Amino acid sequence: MWDKGPVTQTIARRLQEMIRSGELKAGERLPSQRVLSEQLNVSRPSLREALLTLETLGLVQTLPARGTFVMDPATRPAQTTWRYDDAHDLREVFQTRLLIEGELARLAASAITPDALAGLQSAAAQFEQAWAQGDLVAHVDADLAMHQGIAQACPNRMLATLYSTVSQLLTETQRQPIPNTDPDRMAQSIAEHRAILAAMERRDPDAAQAHMRDHIRNTARCAGLQI
């Protein structure tokens, strides 16, 4: 139910590039999903999921009975709609992240391999580079890759599986604050990633957990929540 595969992300990247290049201009109404899916040669469900991703990132906006429009960066909403509001409250999801990901980081720090750590460092570097380039889709993908990599490095497979089961809900909270993230907050987020990875490199479980929990609390604050 919550799975978001590589096809969806490929579509999201393609549409983002069309927006960034000016092929799709600010304020322009996108073709209908039927027409656009035919133009891109993709399924309508995958296209719909990609559009939801772009809407969370503040790149497009869907208006009932009017269609989907490219957002003007100058008029993007400070906060996008939490798309799973009918299932789980955003605060509850951040609270769950605090519990699960804090423990994942603590356990992973004691068992992480050099190869796994290198993968996390690569994802963190891509996270920084994509933000500098204005590539929001790649930026969030790298963020997800780092957090998922920590889960995969956790030796407690039941906890890692639990994370995987609810990952779509958890990772949506990583996309949701993006339109409200200013350069100073992003610099802080980058520093938080580095602190988490430094603790893992030192094999310091308590520090890894503390830094991860601080990171999640600060991300929630960017989304307008205190947890």
Salt bridges, closest charged atoms under 4 A:
GLU23 OE1 - ARG14 NH2 3.86
GLU38 OE2 - ARG34 NH1 3.65
GLU49 OE2 - LYS4 NZ 3.47
GLU49 OE2 - ARG83 NH2 2.84
GLU101 OE2 - ARG97 NE 2.58
GLU101 OE1 - HIS147 ND1 2.67
GLU103 OE2 - ARG106 NH2 2.55
GLU128 OE1 - ARG194 NH2 2.80
ASP141 OD2 - ARG13 NH2 2.54
ASP143 OD1 - HIS147 NE2 3.42
ASP143 OD1 - HIS193 NE2 3.26
GLU172 OE1 - LYS4 NZ 3.89
GLU172 OE1 - ARG83 NH1 3.82
GLU172 OE1 - ARG175 NH1 2.94
GLU192 OE2 - ARG185 NH1 2.92
GLU192 OE1 - HIS215 ND1 2.59
ASP204 OD2 - ARG202 NH2 3.66
ASP214 OD1 - ARG217 NH1 3.82
